[in-house]
Amino acid sequence: MLVRNWLLSKEGEDNPYDILEVDQVLESHSKRFRRRESDQEFSPALEQSNRRKKAKQTGGFREEMAPRGTNVIDEFVAVEELHALSPKDMSSLLQEEESLVLKLSSAKGVILTVDVEKLASCLPLHLMACVASSSNEPRLRYWLRSVRLLHTLSSLAHGYPKLAQVLLQDVKIRMQILDLVTYMLVVLANMEQEGRGGGFIAVLHAASVACSLYLLMAFISHDWLDIAHVLLDHPKVDVFMDAAFDVVKRDIVLLQVKLRSLSIKLSAKKTTFESAERVAQVTALQCEASLQVLQHLCVAPNFRDQVLGHKELCKNGGILKLVLAVLKLQLPPVFSNSKSLKATFSRSKAKALVMMLTFCESEQCSFLDEVAAEPNAMQLAEQVAHEVLLLVKGALLEDPRLIEDEEEEKKNPMGFMHITSLRLADIFSDDSNFRNLVMDQIAPDLASVLAVHPTKFQERWCGGPVARELAVGEQDASLIFDPFEAAGDAMAAAAKVGAGVCVQEEPCNPPDFQIIPLAATAHQTRAALLVKLFANFFCFNAEVCPADEKDRFMHTFLRYLREGPLNPSHPLFFLSYERTAVRICENLHTLYDYVLTLTSDTVVDDDLVLVSDFAEALHHQMCPSSVSVADAPLMSFVRDGHEQKLLQWKNEREQSERWNRLEQSRQSGNDEMAGAEVAVQASNESKKTEMDELVKDNKRVGLSLGE
């Protein structure tokens, strides 16, 4: 009844379903499923075996074929026998292009005849009825085979115009596919999963979700922007969005449970590392594919804004729950040497971060303001920010990975995880709701960044060799997802011993990627984002921030410097307090001089002005003065050398056209501020004069009344 109401809920001429057809299909499936024993799962293979026995009893083999001109077709047998055939294999078996009749012999010698055109037209509704009937694991395996067969038929249709007319051009089938995908996501999102993540349900569930989402590309369009527009016109688009985010989040949780289970089995020597890695990688790739679909859909501004207008996803934290689940993914120590799993996790986190970044950059709706207005959502956002800043710590301090072969690196691209985490930190640090949280967590890392040896600092942050190695180490890539192969890999990974027959596992196909070429300025990005962090923290907006937070970053940063690099027990302490302070100050000026050479698109002028002001203020707060080192000749020498270097850098900057423009802008801004202060002061004096006159008048009036 639930699926019937779902299918027939759309009123009017656009409804792609016939009531009699729906009732007939549902009644047929209901009878089929009632025939199974109460303690035995329905098995299409078993039912097919029973048919063969009947055929032998009646005198030998027979052909199984749906009668022409009827709506009856044995979809169960067709799915079981055809799902493993690739489009190429199925095309070679087709006997007549016009009739699209497929004949094949089963393993038991039964000759099966299938009308592919009729099968294609009834398979979506058949699968929806199957989904409505049950949610147990063996049925999940059958769903995946059915979806796999749909993908095969879609690929096959491009070479057969008559089949294309039925599958790809018929509006009715397109609407059925949209409903099927939405309904499958809803059911998969609500499946009972507790205690089952360690079994085979994790890989089958993840594959069912990914392959179902990619039905949109198979039947609607190969352009995700077009798919997004079609979904927005669908009456159940909000249901699709809610279910999609929820079900992908559930898959991520199942993946983590599965990894723990595999780790325990490896410790107990109940499986081999190769087998465990294979199952983990197949499951993780399915999750990455699903995340990639959501990322592509949210690129469309209208779709993104619709998601932000969805109360459950935005204000109630649906988006944040998914992002948090992905960012919390941890690879067990036993898999620490697996390059493929490390890369898959890194790419998945990069995709979640990019999606989060997309929502934060929306001009239609302030995502962070919406989140901050709801206490529960704000708590989730703070947890997301914490996970982001853990990645930022790695981006700031971790050494680059050793890359021996760049071509080999392209087989396991890492994605823009660290770069995107820095971009999100930039957004969080510029938002009044998160500014202090981010400042307190990231200030110690910023202090450590500036305290390293000058040579190392320049190599990493000023376009040196380390900066280029870091850029190459984060190769962005898009997963080329083949649903047919992915479903096969998932079922092979979930293969197990059943009915006394051992199912032989097939080798897992390595994933393919569309590598996105590095931009020529990729090695400059980290430095630009580091400057933006300093600028955001040092900036004070009186209209948004309380007055007592004006110098908060300077006080916080100095506190962490004294507790960190300026403390003699710290590894980055250099000989003395004064020498360490000078090193920190000079590294900051070196960074400023480097970003001054970059384009305005990479670093905007306002950020450069703020960093210049911060460097000057930090110098006066931290570096030795002539008075403080008057009685220490060695420290006086250090101070004098530092002051001469700063003066030399200033003279060199005067040759820079951009620096001169910034200075003129700064002077103009100072004049405007001074003028504004004068105007405010004059206004205050005028008001005071008016008040004094009013007081005098009141006194005169009082005296007159007294008299």
Secondary structure, DSSP 8 states (H G I E B T S, - for coil): -HHHHHHH-S-STT----HHHHHHHHHHHHHHHHTS-TTS---HHHHHHHHHHHHHHTTS---B---TTSS---HHHHHHHHTT--HHHHHHHB--TTT-EEEEE-TTS-EEEEEHHHHHHHHHHHHHHHHHH---HHHHHHHHHHHHHHHHHHHHHTT-HHHHHHHTS-HHHHHHHHHHHHHHHHHHHTS--TTTTTTTHHHHHHHHHHHHHTHHHHHT-S-HHHHHHHHHTSTTHHHHHHHHHHHHHHHHHHHHHHHHHHHHHHHTTSS-HHHHHHHHHHHHHHHHHHHHHHHHHHHSHHHHHHHHT-TTTTTT-HHHHHHHHHHT----GGGTT-HHHHHHHHHHHHHHHHHHHHHHT-SSS-HHHHHHTSHHHHHHHHHHHHHHHHHHHHHHH------S-HHHHTTS---SHHHHHHHHHHHHHTSTTTHHHHHHHHHHHHHHHHTS-HHHHHHHHSS-HHHHHHHHHS--EEEE--HHHHHHHHHHHT---BTTB----------EEEE----TTGGGHHHHHHHHHHHHHH---TTTS-GGGTTHHHHHHHHHHHHTTTSTTSTT--SSHHHHHHHHHHHHHHHHHHHHTS-TTTS-HHHHHHHHHHHHHHHHHHS--TTTTTT-HHHHHHHHHHHHHHHHHHHHHTT-HHHHHHHHHHHHHHHHHHHHHHHHHHHHHHHHHHHHHHHHHHHHHHHHHH-
